[in-house]
Amino acid sequence: MLHVFGRIILGPNVSPATPIHVRTVHSPHTADLSSEGRTTIDTDTGGRNRAITAGRMQIQIPGQHRSECTMPAPIISSTHRSSILMVHARVLHPTRPMMMELPAPSPTTSFLAVVLAAALFLASILRLRGRAARKYNLPPGPRPWPVIGNLDLLGPLPHHSARDLSARHGSLMSLRLGSFPAVVASSPDMARFFLKTRDLAFVDRPRTAAGKYISYNYSGLFSSPYGAYWRQGRKLWQAELFNARRLASLEHVRGEEVRSMLSDLRAAAAAAAAAVALREHLFMVNLNVISRMVLGRKYIVDGAGSPFTPEEFRWMIDEIFFLHGVLNVGDVIPWLGWLDPQGYVKRMKRLAKMVDRFLEHVLDEHNERRRREGEGFLARDMVDVLLELADDPNLEVPIHRDCVKGFILDLIGGGTDTSAVTVEWAMSELLMNPDVLAKATEELDRVIGRGRLVEEEDMPNLPYVEAVVKETMRLHPVAPLLTPRLSREDVSVGGYDIPAGTRILINIWAIGRDPAVWEAPMEFRPERFIGRGGGVDVKGQDFELLPFGSGRRMCPGIGLGLKMVHMILANLLHAFAWRLPDGVAAEELSMEETFGLTVPRRVPLEAVAEPKCPEACRFGSPLCCALRHADLASTCV
C-alpha cells in the first residue's frame, strides 16, 4: 500500500469541493484526495509487492490537464509494503498542467541521508570483503567475549588456567587475548611443530610496551622482531659473548662470588635464631656474577662514581624485572593503551630515564678506559666486547649506542632472576623429599670429599645433582609459557589454521606434568633422568623438557645458566646441612607460585643451614676457609 500524504493548494478558479484523483503510474487504481489531503493507493498487483523505484505520480483534476511529477528515487523501498510520501502540490493555472513541489530538505535531513548512504556503502564493502576473505578453521577453544576475549579465563597463574582449558579443548587450543588471536600448545608434538618443524614461521615476537620503552625500542635481543638485526645479534651473542672460551675466562668470577655467598650464608645462619631466607642470597650471588661478567664490577656493592647508590641500583633492577612481567592492558587491547589504566607505561618511562642515565655512565667508563689504554686495550667484560663489536665496519646492520644498551639489559635480566628462582625451587623440593636430599649429599661427599668446595669441572662427575636440576626444571620451569612467539604467515597443522599475527604460547609447565608423557609426574624423582632416562636433556632437542625453549629463539645463555645453577646448588648442599625450621613438616611446606617475568615461590623459602665446617676447624681446609672468609679462599690450602 502506498500512503500519500500532502496538501493541494488550489488556484482561484478551482472549487475546494472539486474531486481530485491521485494514482501512481504503476497502478491502475485511483483514489480521491480527501479534504485533509490524505489518500491511499493500492500498488500491490498480482499478489506481489512491486518496488516503485521512480515515484511517478499522476494527479488529475476534472476539467484540467493531467499532471505528472517525478519523485526522487528511491522513496519507496521493496522491503516495505507501504511508505509515507510527503508532497506539496499547487495548481498554478486551471488551463496549465498542475505542478507538484517537494519540500526542500532540511540540513539535518541532508546530513542524516549522507551518513546513512555512507553507512550502507561501507556495510556493502565490508560484506564483499568478508565474502572474499579466507575462512579460517581455527583450533578449538573457549568462546571469547567482545573486547577482552578470553582474558577473564586466565587467572593469576595463566599456565595453570591454560592447562585446565586444554584438558577440555585439546593440546592445540585457540584463545583470544584481548584484540589478538593466540594458540596454546600443550604437548611435545605440538611444541616440536612450532619450535622446530615450522620454527621460521613462528620466530617473530609480539610488540610490548616494555620492549618499546625499556628495551630501547626493541633493540634487545629478546624483544627485537625477526630480521637482519636479530639474526646478526644472535650470531654475535653465540660467537662472542657465550662461547666456551669466554665463559672459561670468567670462571674465576663465578667461583669467587659463590664462595662469597657461602660466607654470607654462614654469617646469616649464625645470627639467625632459627632459619635464613634463601632467596635474597641467591638473587645477590647471581646479580653479582652478572654485574662483574657484563659490567666489570658490582654496582650494587660498589657505588663509587656511579650516578646511583647501591640501594637505587637494586630498586632499578627490581623494577626492570617487575615491569617486564606485568600484563599491560595496552599490550593486549591496543586502543586502550593511551589510557594507561594501570599506570605501568608511566612507570616504564620513568624507569627508562633512570636506566639510560646508568648505562650512559657505564659506557662512558668503558670508553674512557679504551681511550686511556690505546693499543694495549684488552676486553675484560662483555660491555668491552660489545663496544668492540659496535666498531666493526663490516657488520651487516650497524650496532648503535642504544643497541649496546639493549643488549646489556638483556644480559642482566636473563642471567639474574632465572638462576636464582631455579635454585630456590630445587632447595624446596629437596627439603620436601629428605631421601632425595640424602642421595645428593652422599654423592657430593663421595666424589668431592669434605676438604674442598665444588668446582665447575666437577659437574660431569655428579650425575645425581644434575638429575636434581633437570627434575626441578621439569616441575618448575621459570618461564612456564616460554616467551610468546608471533606467527609470520598463515600455517596449517592437524587440519587447523594458524593465521598470521597469532601469538604462540608453549605450555611447558603442562607438558612437564602430563601423565601421558611422564610416569608419576607429580612426584619429585631425579632417578627418572639416570640410566635409561639419562638421555633426556634440557638443551632443546627433547620436547618433553624445554626450560630454555628450542629453535632459533632458544635462550642463548643456556650454557652460563646451567653452570650457575649447578655450581650454586652443589655448593649449598656440600657446605651446609639443610632442614626445615622446627615445627614445619615437609608436607606443610607451601609450594604456591606467583606469576611474573619468572615464576618464583609465592612465599620465600626459609630453612635452617648448619655449616659442615665445625667451629674448631682453624682453616684446616679450603672448605672451612671459604665458609669463614671468602676473601681468603684463594689462599686456603
C-alpha positions as CSV (number, residue, x, y, z in Angstrom):
1,M,0.0,0.0,0.0
2,L,1.3,3.4,-0.9
3,H,0.2,6.1,1.5
4,V,0.2,9.6,0.1
5,F,0.0,12.5,2.5
6,G,0.1,16.0,1.2
7,R,-1.9,19.1,0.6
8,I,-3.2,20.7,-2.5
9,I,-3.1,24.5,-3.0
10,L,-5.8,25.2,-5.5
11,G,-6.0,28.1,-7.9
12,P,-8.7,30.8,-7.7
13,N,-11.0,29.1,-10.2
14,V,-10.9,25.6,-8.7
15,S,-13.5,24.9,-6.2
16,P,-12.3,23.2,-3.0
17,A,-15.1,20.6,-3.5
18,T,-13.7,19.6,-6.9
19,P,-12.8,15.9,-6.7
20,I,-9.1,15.3,-7.3
21,H,-7.8,11.9,-8.3
22,V,-4.3,10.7,-7.4
23,R,-2.7,7.5,-8.7
24,T,0.6,6.0,-9.4
25,V,1.9,5.2,-12.8
26,H,2.4,1.6,-11.7
27,S,-1.2,1.0,-10.6
28,P,-4.5,1.3,-12.5
29,H,-6.2,2.2,-9.2
30,T,-7.1,5.8,-8.3
31,A,-8.1,7.3,-5.1
32,D,-9.6,10.6,-4.1
33,L,-7.7,13.1,-2.1
34,S,-9.8,13.8,1.0
35,S,-10.3,17.2,2.3
36,E,-7.5,16.5,4.8
37,G,-5.2,15.8,1.9
38,R,-4.8,12.1,2.5
39,T,-5.2,9.2,0.2
40,T,-4.3,5.6,-0.1
41,I,-3.4,3.9,-3.4
42,D,-3.1,0.1,-3.8
43,T,0.1,-0.8,-5.6
44,D,0.0,-4.4,-4.7
45,T,-0.5,-6.0,-8.1
46,G,-0.7,-9.8,-8.7
47,G,-0.1,-10.6,-5.1
48,R,3.4,-9.1,-5.3
49,N,4.8,-6.0,-3.6
50,R,6.2,-4.0,-6.5
51,A,9.1,-1.7,-6.0
52,I,8.4,1.8,-7.2
53,T,11.9,3.0,-7.8
54,A,10.9,6.2,-9.5
55,G,7.9,7.6,-7.6
56,R,6.0,8.9,-10.6
57,M,2.5,10.2,-9.7
58,Q,-0.4,11.5,-11.7
59,I,-2.8,14.0,-10.3
60,Q,-6.0,14.5,-12.3
61,I,-8.4,17.4,-11.6
62,P,-11.6,17.2,-13.7
63,G,-11.6,19.9,-16.4
64,Q,-7.9,20.4,-16.1
65,H,-4.9,18.9,-17.7
66,R,-3.5,15.8,-16.1
67,S,-0.2,16.5,-14.3
68,E,2.7,14.1,-13.7
69,C,5.5,14.6,-11.4
70,T,8.6,12.5,-10.7
71,M,9.6,11.9,-7.2
72,P,13.2,11.3,-6.3
73,A,14.2,7.6,-6.0
74,P,14.3,5.6,-4.0
75,I,11.4,6.9,-2.0
76,I,9.6,3.6,-1.8
77,S,11.6,0.5,-0.9
78,S,10.8,-3.0,-1.9
79,T,11.4,-4.1,1.6
80,H,8.4,-2.1,2.8
81,R,4.8,-2.9,1.9
82,S,3.9,0.8,2.5
83,S,5.7,4.1,2.7
84,I,4.7,7.6,3.5
85,L,5.2,10.2,0.8
86,M,5.3,13.8,1.8
87,V,4.0,16.0,-1.1
88,H,3.2,19.6,-1.7
89,A,1.1,20.2,-4.8
90,R,-0.1,23.5,-6.2
91,V,-2.5,24.2,-9.1
92,L,-0.8,27.1,-10.8
93,H,-3.4,27.8,-13.5
94,P,-6.6,25.9,-14.4
95,T,-5.6,25.6,-18.0
96,R,-2.0,24.5,-17.4
97,P,-0.6,21.3,-16.1
98,M,-0.6,21.1,-12.3
99,M,2.9,21.0,-10.8
100,M,3.8,19.1,-7.6
101,E,6.5,20.5,-5.5
102,L,8.7,18.6,-3.0
103,P,9.7,20.3,0.3
104,A,13.3,21.4,0.5
105,P,15.2,19.1,2.7
106,S,16.5,20.4,6.0
107,P,20.2,20.4,6.8
108,T,19.7,17.7,9.4
109,T,17.9,15.5,6.9
110,S,20.6,16.0,4.4
111,F,23.3,15.1,6.9
112,L,21.5,12.0,8.1
113,A,21.0,10.9,4.5
114,V,24.7,11.3,3.8
115,V,25.5,9.3,6.9
116,L,23.0,6.6,6.0
117,A,24.3,6.4,2.5
118,A,27.9,6.2,3.7
119,A,27.0,3.5,6.2
120,L,25.2,1.4,3.6
121,F,28.2,1.8,1.3
122,L,30.6,0.8,4.0
123,A,28.5,-2.1,5.0
124,S,28.3,-3.4,1.4
125,I,32.1,-3.1,1.1
126,L,32.7,-5.0,4.3
127,R,30.2,-7.7,3.3
128,L,32.1,-8.1,0.0
129,R,35.4,-8.3,1.8
130,G,34.0,-10.7,4.3
131,R,32.8,-13.0,1.5
132,A,36.2,-12.7,-0.2
133,A,38.3,-13.2,3.0
134,R,39.6,-16.7,3.8
135,K,37.5,-18.6,6.3
136,Y,39.9,-20.0,8.9
137,N,39.4,-23.3,10.6
138,L,40.8,-22.3,14.0
139,P,41.7,-24.9,16.7
140,P,39.0,-25.5,19.3
141,G,38.8,-23.2,22.2
142,P,36.5,-21.3,24.6
143,R,34.2,-18.7,23.1
144,P,35.7,-15.2,23.5
145,W,33.9,-12.1,24.9
146,P,33.9,-8.8,23.0
147,V,36.9,-6.6,23.7
148,I,38.6,-8.8,26.4
149,G,38.4,-12.1,24.5
150,N,39.3,-14.9,26.9
151,L,41.3,-12.8,29.4
152,D,38.7,-13.5,32.0
153,L,39.6,-17.2,31.9
154,L,43.3,-16.6,32.7
155,G,43.6,-16.4,36.4
156,P,46.6,-15.2,38.4
157,L,48.6,-18.2,37.2
158,P,47.9,-18.3,33.4
159,H,49.9,-21.6,32.9
160,H,47.5,-23.3,35.3
161,S,44.4,-21.8,33.6
162,A,45.7,-22.8,30.2
163,R,46.4,-26.4,31.3
164,D,42.8,-26.7,32.6
165,L,41.4,-25.2,29.4
166,S,43.5,-27.5,27.3
167,A,42.1,-30.5,29.2
168,R,38.7,-29.6,27.7
169,H,39.7,-28.3,24.3
170,G,42.8,-30.2,23.4
171,S,46.6,-29.9,23.2
172,L,46.2,-27.3,20.4
173,M,43.8,-24.6,21.7
174,S,42.7,-21.2,20.4
175,L,42.3,-18.3,22.7
176,R,41.6,-14.6,22.2
177,L,43.9,-12.4,24.3
178,G,42.1,-9.1,24.1
179,S,42.4,-7.9,20.5
180,F,44.8,-10.7,19.4
181,P,44.3,-14.3,18.5
182,A,46.5,-16.8,20.3
183,V,47.2,-20.5,20.3
184,V,48.4,-22.6,23.2
185,A,50.4,-25.8,22.6
186,S,50.4,-28.3,25.5
187,S,52.0,-31.5,24.1
188,P,55.6,-32.4,23.0
189,D,54.3,-33.0,19.4
190,M,52.8,-29.5,19.2
191,A,55.9,-28.0,20.8
192,R,58.0,-29.7,18.2
193,F,55.9,-28.4,15.3
194,F,56.1,-24.7,16.5
195,L,59.7,-24.7,17.7
196,K,61.4,-27.0,15.1
197,T,59.3,-28.2,12.2
198,R,58.0,-24.7,11.3
199,D,60.3,-22.7,13.5
200,L,60.9,-20.0,10.9
201,A,57.2,-19.3,10.5
202,F,56.9,-18.6,14.3
203,V,60.2,-16.9,15.1
204,D,58.8,-13.4,15.5
205,R,58.0,-11.6,18.7
206,P,54.8,-9.6,19.7
207,R,55.4,-5.9,20.4
208,T,55.1,-4.8,24.0
209,A,55.3,-1.6,25.9
210,A,58.2,-2.9,27.9
211,G,60.1,-3.7,24.7
212,K,59.4,-0.2,23.4
213,Y,60.1,2.0,26.5
214,I,62.6,0.0,28.5
215,S,64.5,-2.1,25.8
216,Y,65.3,0.9,23.6
217,N,62.5,0.4,21.1
218,Y,63.0,-3.3,20.8
219,S,66.8,-3.1,20.5
220,G,67.4,-6.0,22.9
221,L,67.8,-9.5,21.5
222,F,64.8,-10.9,23.3
223,S,62.3,-8.3,22.2
224,S,63.6,-7.4,18.7
225,P,61.5,-8.6,15.7
226,Y,62.9,-11.2,13.4
227,G,65.1,-9.8,10.7
228,A,68.7,-9.0,9.8
229,Y,69.3,-7.1,13.1
230,W,68.1,-10.0,15.2
231,R,70.0,-12.7,13.2
232,Q,73.2,-10.7,13.5
233,G,72.7,-10.1,17.2
234,R,72.1,-13.8,17.9
235,K,75.2,-14.8,16.0
236,L,77.3,-12.3,17.9
237,W,76.0,-13.5,21.2
238,Q,76.8,-17.1,20.5
239,A,80.2,-16.5,18.9
240,E,81.5,-13.7,21.1
241,L,79.6,-13.4,24.4
242,F,78.7,-17.0,25.3
243,N,81.4,-19.1,23.6
244,A,83.3,-21.7,25.6
245,R,86.5,-19.6,25.7
246,R,84.7,-16.5,27.1
247,L,82.9,-18.5,29.8
248,A,86.0,-20.3,30.8
249,S,87.9,-17.0,31.1
250,L,85.3,-15.7,33.6
251,E,85.1,-18.9,35.7
252,H,87.1,-17.3,38.5
253,V,84.4,-14.6,38.8
254,R,81.7,-17.2,39.3
255,G,83.8,-19.1,41.8
256,E,84.6,-16.1,43.9
257,E,81.0,-14.9,44.1
258,V,79.8,-18.4,45.1
259,R,82.3,-18.5,47.9
260,S,81.2,-15.1,49.0
261,M,77.6,-16.2,49.1
262,L,78.5,-19.2,51.3
263,S,80.4,-16.9,53.7
264,D,77.4,-14.6,53.9
265,L,75.1,-17.5,54.5
266,R,77.3,-18.8,57.3
267,A,77.2,-15.4,58.9
268,A,73.4,-15.2,58.5
269,A,72.9,-18.7,59.9
270,A,74.9,-17.8,63.0
271,A,73.0,-14.6,63.5
272,A,69.5,-16.0,62.8
273,A,67.6,-17.5,65.7
274,A,66.1,-20.3,63.6
275,A,66.2,-20.1,59.8
276,V,67.6,-18.0,56.9
277,A,65.7,-16.6,54.0
278,L,67.5,-18.1,51.0
279,R,66.0,-16.0,48.1
280,E,68.0,-12.8,48.8
281,H,71.3,-14.7,48.9
282,L,70.5,-16.5,45.7
283,F,69.5,-13.3,44.0
284,M,72.6,-11.4,45.1
285,V,75.1,-14.1,44.0
286,N,73.6,-14.2,40.5
287,L,73.4,-10.4,40.3
288,N,77.0,-10.0,41.4
289,V,78.2,-12.6,38.9
290,I,76.3,-11.0,36.0
291,S,77.4,-7.5,37.1
292,R,81.1,-8.5,37.1
293,M,80.9,-10.5,33.9
294,V,78.9,-7.9,32.0
295,L,79.6,-4.5,33.6
296,G,83.0,-5.1,35.1
297,R,82.1,-4.5,38.7
298,K,79.4,-4.9,41.3
299,Y,77.4,-1.7,41.3
300,I,75.1,-3.0,44.0
301,V,78.1,-3.2,46.3
302,D,80.5,-0.6,45.0
303,G,78.6,2.6,44.1
304,A,81.8,4.8,43.8
305,G,81.4,7.1,40.8
306,S,78.0,5.7,39.9
307,P,75.1,8.1,39.4
308,F,73.1,5.9,41.8
309,T,73.6,4.5,45.2
310,P,73.6,0.6,45.7
311,E,70.1,0.9,47.0
312,E,68.9,2.8,44.0
313,F,70.6,0.3,41.7
314,R,68.8,-2.5,43.4
315,W,65.5,-0.7,43.1
316,M,66.2,-0.2,39.4
317,I,66.9,-3.9,38.9
318,D,63.8,-5.0,40.8
319,E,61.7,-2.5,38.7
320,I,63.1,-3.9,35.4
321,F,62.0,-7.5,36.4
322,F,58.6,-6.4,37.6
323,L,57.6,-4.2,34.6
324,H,58.8,-6.9,32.1
325,G,56.5,-9.4,33.8
326,V,53.2,-7.5,34.2
327,L,50.2,-7.8,31.9
328,N,49.9,-4.4,30.5
329,V,46.3,-3.7,29.2
330,G,47.7,-1.8,26.2
331,D,49.7,-4.9,25.0
332,V,46.5,-6.9,24.6
333,I,43.9,-4.1,23.8
334,P,45.9,-1.5,21.9
335,W,43.2,1.0,21.6
336,L,43.1,1.3,25.4
337,G,46.8,1.8,25.6
338,W,46.7,5.6,25.6
339,L,44.7,5.5,28.8
340,D,47.4,3.5,30.6
341,P,44.8,2.5,33.2
342,Q,47.3,0.6,35.4
343,G,50.0,3.2,35.3
344,Y,52.6,0.8,34.0
345,V,53.6,2.8,30.9
346,K,54.2,5.8,33.1
347,R,56.5,3.7,35.4
348,M,58.3,2.3,32.3
349,K,59.0,5.8,31.0
350,R,60.3,6.9,34.4
351,L,62.4,3.7,34.7
352,A,63.8,4.1,31.1
353,K,65.2,7.5,32.0
354,M,66.9,6.1,35.1
355,V,68.3,3.1,33.2
356,D,69.6,5.2,30.4
357,R,71.4,7.5,32.8
358,F,73.1,4.5,34.4
359,L,74.0,2.8,31.1
360,E,75.4,6.0,29.7
361,H,77.7,6.1,32.8
362,V,78.8,2.5,32.2
363,L,79.6,3.1,28.5
364,D,81.4,6.3,29.3
365,E,83.6,4.5,31.9
366,H,84.4,1.7,29.4
367,N,85.2,4.1,26.5
368,E,87.4,6.1,28.8
369,R,89.5,3.0,29.6
370,R,89.7,2.1,26.0
371,R,91.0,5.6,25.2
372,R,93.4,5.5,28.0
373,E,94.9,2.1,27.2
374,G,95.0,2.7,23.5
375,E,96.7,-0.2,21.5
376,G,97.2,-2.2,24.7
377,F,93.5,-2.4,25.4
378,L,92.1,-5.9,26.2
379,A,88.4,-6.6,26.7
380,R,87.7,-7.5,30.4
381,D,84.0,-7.9,30.4
382,M,81.0,-8.2,28.0
383,V,80.5,-4.4,27.6
384,D,84.0,-4.2,26.3
385,V,83.2,-6.9,23.8
386,L,80.0,-5.2,22.7
387,L,81.8,-1.9,22.2
388,E,84.4,-3.6,20.1
389,L,81.7,-5.3,18.0
390,A,79.9,-2.0,17.5
391,D,83.1,-0.5,16.0
392,D,83.2,-3.2,13.3
393,P,82.6,-1.5,9.9
394,N,81.8,-4.9,8.3
395,L,78.6,-5.5,10.2
396,E,75.6,-6.1,8.1
397,V,73.5,-4.0,10.4
398,P,75.3,-1.2,12.4
399,I,75.2,-1.6,16.2
400,H,74.4,1.9,17.6
401,R,74.8,3.0,21.2
402,D,71.2,2.2,22.0
403,C,71.6,-1.3,20.6
404,V,74.5,-1.9,23.0
405,K,72.3,-0.7,25.9
406,G,69.5,-3.0,24.9
407,F,71.9,-6.0,24.8
408,I,73.3,-5.1,28.3
409,L,69.7,-5.0,29.8
410,D,69.0,-8.5,28.3
411,L,72.2,-9.9,29.8
412,I,71.4,-8.6,33.2
413,G,67.7,-9.6,33.1
414,G,68.3,-13.0,31.5
415,G,71.0,-14.1,33.8
416,T,69.9,-13.0,37.3
417,D,66.4,-13.9,38.3
418,T,66.1,-17.2,36.3
419,S,69.0,-19.0,38.0
420,A,68.0,-17.7,41.5
421,V,64.4,-18.9,41.1
422,T,65.5,-22.4,39.8
423,V,67.8,-23.0,42.8
424,E,65.2,-21.9,45.3
425,W,62.7,-24.4,43.8
426,A,65.4,-27.1,43.9
427,M,66.0,-26.5,47.6
428,S,62.3,-26.5,48.2
429,E,61.9,-29.9,46.6
430,L,64.9,-31.3,48.4
431,L,63.6,-30.2,51.8
432,M,60.2,-31.8,51.0
433,N,62.0,-35.0,49.9
434,P,64.6,-35.9,52.5
435,D,65.6,-39.1,50.8
436,V,66.5,-37.3,47.6
437,L,68.5,-34.7,49.7
438,A,70.4,-37.5,51.3
439,K,71.3,-39.1,48.0
440,A,72.6,-35.8,46.6
441,T,74.6,-35.1,49.7
442,E,76.1,-38.6,49.6
443,E,77.2,-38.2,46.0
444,L,78.9,-34.9,46.8
445,D,80.7,-36.3,49.8
446,R,81.8,-39.4,47.8
447,V,83.0,-37.5,44.7
448,I,84.2,-34.2,46.2
449,G,85.1,-35.1,49.7
450,R,84.9,-32.8,52.8
451,G,88.2,-31.0,52.1
452,R,87.1,-28.6,49.3
453,L,84.3,-26.8,47.5
454,V,82.7,-27.9,44.3
455,E,84.2,-26.6,41.1
456,E,82.7,-26.3,37.6
457,E,84.9,-29.1,36.3
458,D,83.4,-31.4,38.9
459,M,79.9,-31.3,37.5
460,P,80.2,-34.1,34.9
461,N,81.1,-36.4,37.8
462,L,77.9,-35.5,39.7
463,P,75.0,-37.1,37.7
464,Y,72.6,-37.2,40.6
465,V,72.9,-33.5,41.3
466,E,72.5,-32.9,37.6
467,A,69.3,-35.0,37.7
468,V,68.0,-33.0,40.6
469,V,68.4,-29.8,38.4
470,K,66.6,-31.5,35.5
471,E,63.7,-32.7,37.7
472,T,63.4,-29.2,39.2
473,M,63.2,-27.6,35.7
474,R,60.6,-30.2,34.7
475,L,58.3,-29.3,37.6
476,H,59.1,-25.6,38.0
477,P,60.2,-24.0,34.7
478,V,60.9,-20.4,35.3
479,A,59.1,-19.4,32.1
480,P,56.2,-21.8,32.1
481,L,54.7,-20.5,28.8
482,L,58.1,-19.6,27.3
483,T,58.4,-16.1,25.8
484,P,55.4,-15.7,23.3
485,R,56.2,-16.1,19.7
486,L,54.3,-14.5,16.7
487,S,53.3,-16.3,13.5
488,R,54.7,-14.5,10.4
489,E,52.4,-16.3,7.9
490,D,49.4,-18.5,7.7
491,V,50.2,-22.1,8.7
492,S,48.1,-25.2,8.9
493,V,48.6,-28.1,11.4
494,G,46.4,-31.1,12.1
495,G,43.6,-29.8,9.9
496,Y,43.5,-26.4,11.7
497,D,44.7,-23.0,10.6
498,I,47.0,-20.6,12.4
499,P,46.6,-17.2,10.8
500,A,49.5,-14.7,10.5
501,G,49.7,-12.5,13.6
502,T,48.7,-15.2,16.0
503,R,50.6,-15.3,19.4
504,I,52.1,-18.7,20.1
505,L,52.3,-20.0,23.7
506,I,54.0,-23.3,24.6
507,N,52.8,-24.5,28.0
508,I,56.0,-26.4,29.0
509,W,54.7,-26.4,32.6
510,A,51.7,-28.5,31.5
511,I,53.9,-30.8,29.4
512,G,56.2,-31.4,32.4
513,R,53.2,-32.6,34.4
514,D,51.4,-34.6,31.8
515,P,50.8,-38.2,32.8
516,A,50.8,-39.2,29.2
517,V,54.4,-38.0,28.9
518,W,55.8,-38.7,32.4
519,E,55.3,-41.5,34.9
520,A,54.0,-40.3,38.2
521,P,54.5,-36.7,37.0
522,M,53.7,-35.0,40.4
523,E,56.4,-36.9,42.2
524,F,59.9,-35.5,42.5
525,R,62.0,-38.3,41.1
526,P,65.5,-37.3,39.9
527,E,66.1,-41.0,39.2
528,R,64.0,-40.7,36.0
529,F,66.9,-38.9,34.4
530,I,69.5,-41.6,35.4
531,G,70.1,-44.7,33.4
532,R,67.7,-45.2,30.5
533,G,66.2,-41.7,31.2
534,G,69.6,-40.0,31.2
535,G,69.4,-39.2,27.6
536,V,66.6,-36.6,28.1
537,D,68.3,-33.3,28.2
538,V,67.3,-29.6,28.6
539,K,69.1,-28.3,25.6
540,G,66.1,-28.0,23.3
541,Q,66.1,-31.4,21.5
542,D,63.8,-33.3,23.8
543,F,60.4,-31.6,23.6
544,E,59.1,-33.0,26.8
545,L,61.7,-30.9,28.7
546,L,62.1,-27.4,27.4
547,P,63.1,-25.0,30.2
548,F,65.3,-22.9,27.8
549,G,63.0,-23.3,24.8
550,S,64.1,-24.6,21.4
551,G,64.9,-23.5,17.9
552,R,66.1,-20.1,16.7
553,R,64.6,-18.2,19.7
554,M,66.1,-20.6,22.3
555,C,67.8,-18.9,25.2
556,P,71.4,-18.1,24.1
557,G,72.7,-18.0,27.6
558,I,71.8,-21.7,28.4
559,G,75.5,-22.6,29.0
560,L,76.0,-19.9,31.6
561,G,72.6,-20.6,33.2
562,L,73.4,-24.3,33.7
563,K,76.8,-23.5,35.1
564,M,75.4,-21.1,37.7
565,V,72.5,-23.4,38.8
566,H,74.8,-26.4,39.1
567,M,77.6,-24.6,40.9
568,I,75.3,-22.8,43.4
569,L,73.1,-25.8,44.2
570,A,76.0,-28.2,44.6
571,N,77.9,-25.9,46.9
572,L,74.9,-25.2,49.0
573,L,74.4,-28.9,49.6
574,H,78.0,-29.6,50.1
575,A,78.8,-26.7,52.6
576,F,75.7,-26.9,54.7
577,A,73.3,-29.4,56.3
578,W,69.8,-28.3,55.5
579,R,66.5,-28.8,57.2
580,L,63.1,-27.1,57.6
581,P,62.5,-24.9,60.7
582,D,61.3,-26.6,63.8
583,G,57.6,-27.2,63.8
584,V,57.3,-27.2,59.9
585,A,56.7,-30.6,58.4
586,A,57.7,-31.4,54.9
587,E,54.1,-31.9,53.7
588,E,53.3,-28.5,55.2
589,L,55.8,-26.5,53.1
590,S,53.9,-24.2,50.8
591,M,54.7,-24.7,47.1
592,E,52.5,-21.9,45.8
593,E,53.7,-19.8,42.9
594,T,53.4,-16.2,41.8
595,F,53.4,-15.2,38.1
596,G,55.6,-12.6,36.5
597,L,58.7,-12.4,34.3
598,T,59.6,-15.6,36.1
599,V,57.6,-17.8,38.4
600,P,59.1,-17.9,41.9
601,R,57.7,-19.3,45.1
602,R,54.9,-17.2,46.5
603,V,56.4,-17.4,49.9
604,P,60.2,-17.1,50.0
605,L,61.9,-20.3,51.3
606,E,63.2,-20.2,54.9
607,A,65.4,-23.1,56.1
608,V,67.9,-23.9,58.8
609,A,71.5,-24.0,57.4
610,E,74.1,-25.7,59.6
611,P,77.7,-25.3,58.4
612,K,79.5,-28.6,57.9
613,C,82.7,-26.9,58.9
614,P,83.0,-27.1,62.7
615,E,84.0,-24.2,64.8
616,A,87.1,-26.0,65.9
617,C,88.4,-26.0,62.3
618,R,91.1,-23.4,62.1
619,F,91.1,-23.0,58.3
620,G,92.4,-26.5,58.0
621,S,90.8,-27.0,54.6
622,P,89.7,-24.8,51.7
623,L,86.1,-25.6,52.5
624,C,86.3,-24.3,56.1
625,C,88.3,-21.3,54.9
626,A,85.8,-20.4,52.2
627,L,82.9,-20.6,54.7
628,R,84.5,-18.3,57.1
629,H,86.5,-15.8,55.0
630,A,85.5,-15.6,51.3
631,D,88.3,-13.1,50.6
632,L,90.9,-15.5,51.8
633,A,89.5,-18.5,50.0
634,S,92.1,-18.5,47.2
635,T,94.9,-18.7,49.8
636,C,93.5,-21.7,51.7
637,V,95.5,-24.9,51.5
